[in-house]
């Protein structure tokens, strides 16, 4: 079945690297954006240390709207923004802005969920010794929620990996693009099978690594 793949292996390797590049860079920027959003959602929630109904509601709506767009529609809808940021909307670099926009709200909700699991008694103890809101965040909330954050980041990374395959449908490069151009358009099912196998292996590696890191940082 795979006898025709010989000349394509350089392209398969290149597409695999493009997928890894898009995934890691997008998750990095999505975390940079989504982490503070998630922290603010927690701190401004009812009964928390910086309670603000207005800020929490507005930011919550913003995050929910960002999570509501199907990724394919989102890629097309923000083409002007993508061009403004990276100068193009095709190729691996052109796929990164929509990947970040799609993943950042997911990261924000993941962070919010993880931080809300921190025992309120630990937060009260920090406040009782005069800790500021910022100190509560980086000395209490983030360390205590670290295992959940690691697992959430793992799930986010796997989701973004799936998004990169969809990005390939509209010229984003990577394994999705390879599967469409050769597996579908040129009727080469062996390319499609190899693409799926590589993605499965990548997901398994990411999940195993995430589980291992979560166990290592779990202080309980």
URBELGI-V596390 format. One record per pair of residues at least 24 apart in sequence whose C-alpha atoms are under 6 Angstrom apart, sorted by the first residue. I is the first residue (numbers start at 0). GAP is how many residues later the second one is. Records with the same first field share a line. If there is no record, write none. Layout:
I = GAP + GAP
This chain:
1 = 188
14 = 159 + 160
15 = 159
17 = 156
18 = 155
22 = 137 + 138
25 = 70 + 73 + 74
29 = 70 + 73 + 74
33 = 70 + 73 + 74
34 = 73
36 = 71
37 = 70 + 71 + 73 + 74
41 = 70
62 = 42
65 = 39
66 = 38
89 = 81 + 82
90 = 80 + 81 + 82
91 = 80 + 81
94 = 77
109 = 42
113 = 31 + 34
114 = 30
146 = 67 + 70 + 71
149 = 64
150 = 59
153 = 56
